[in-house]
Amino acid sequence: MILTFSYTILRKEMDAVLTCMVDEKIGPGELNQKLVQTVKEAVGCDGAVAFRSSSIALSYALRALNLEAGSSIMISALADDWQYAAVESCGFKPLVLDVDEDCALVTAESVENGIKQGGRLLILSENFGIMPEAEEMQKILSLGVPVIEDISKSFGSTITFPPSEENAEAVVAKAGTFGVFSILGLEEFDTITGGGGAVLLAPKKRNWTAVKSFVETALGTDILPDINSSLAWVQIKEFERNEALRKTIFEMYAHALRNGKNKTFVRGSLEESTVWSFPVVLAGSVKDAKQYANKKDVAITAAFEHSVIAVHGEEFAEPCIHAKSLYLRCVLFPLYPRLGSEAATKIAKVLGTLP
């Protein structure tokens, strides 16, 4: 059976973790700082800090923004449910937004409606490495509320902005540089994994200054240990190689899918879009698709089984009809660097004949 997910841990990553253990330096230390510096350089931001979880990272960002207690924070109905739980635990109210069915992202229109309902801040989840189109991102940023990007699935993605009055040439901007803060999750199935953890990034100096004082007095138990940092650091170093392998497989899958009646999400060119798994929006039933794939020894998984709409579905089913539909119809097919050409070819055949 070809599993939907597999850890992308190769010899280099194992060596880094083992070296950390042999040196008996597994708590927060030098490798944590090494990871932070590497992420800062890769994304292009002024400051960063590595925490033990995305929830902790978000809590520090919210403290720095000094929002009024009880304020409404907008999140996508298809965001991972940790966002909903973290917002509540920090004393704020989650305001859940519907998405565009073609790309699984919140739209400027849904954010604008959220603001009218009292939304004071947006956590922008960039699912599957898909970014908003340039015009859509500009609209979102122009709405006047702070934005925190969740780049756990979009690390490495970019948006190309066409020439304008301010810039004579096209401008390429990276995921993680659009909001006041961004969060790079390092959980087991994120694009970059440390076996757990998250990096909080501040693209601009003034935002880093706002959070830095809280970071300097952070509890040691909040900071990411070196043993996790070592794994994540090597993964970032190997990112381009792994991403090239993922994109080769993605192109094979996308070509095969065109022969059938199912579809994947609309995204920019693969040059601009990071690949995270392979989502398929089914025309038929999930049960039939799973049975068919299982007969071919391919395991598929519900794409949004840990999302806000999955956990709180009854509460948001009516206002988030597009998200509810995608939750019920979208599945993930195996796509990871260690897959190999033989397995990828087999999966592509399944995609082309999927009921």
Sequence and secondary structure as in RCSB ss.txt:
>XXXX:A:sequence
MILTFSYTILRKEMDAVLTCMVDEKIGPGELNQKLVQTVKEAVGCDGAVAFRSSSIALSYALRALNLEAGSSIMI
SALADDWQYAAVESCGFKPLVLDVDEDCALVTAESVENGIKQGGRLLILSENFGIMPEAEEMQKILSLGVPVIED
ISKSFGSTITFPPSEENAEAVVAKAGTFGVFSILGLEEFDTITGGGGAVLLAPKKRNWTAVKSFVETALGTDILP
DINSSLAWVQIKEFERNEALRKTIFEMYAHALRNGKNKTFVRGSLEESTVWSFPVVLAGSVKDAKQYANKKDVAI
TAAFEHSVIAVHGEEFAEPCIHAKSLYLRCVLFPLYPRLGSEAATKIAKVLGTLP
>XXXX:A:secstr
 B S      HHHHHHHHHHHHTT  SSSHHHHHHHHHHHHHHT SEEEEES HHHHHHHHHHHHT  TT EEEE
ETTSBTHHHHHHHHTT EEEEE   TTTS   HHHHHHHHHTTEEEEEEE GGG    HHHHHHHHTTSS EEEE
 TTTTT EEEE   SS SS EEEETTSSSSEEEEE STTSSS SSS EEEEESSHHHHHHHHHHHHT  GGGB  
HHHHHHHHHHHHTHHHHHHHHHHHHHHHHHHHTTSS B    S TTT    SEEEE SS HHHHHHHHHHTTB  
EETTTTBHHHHSHHHHTTTTHHHHHHHHHEEEE   GGG HHHHHHHHHHHHH  
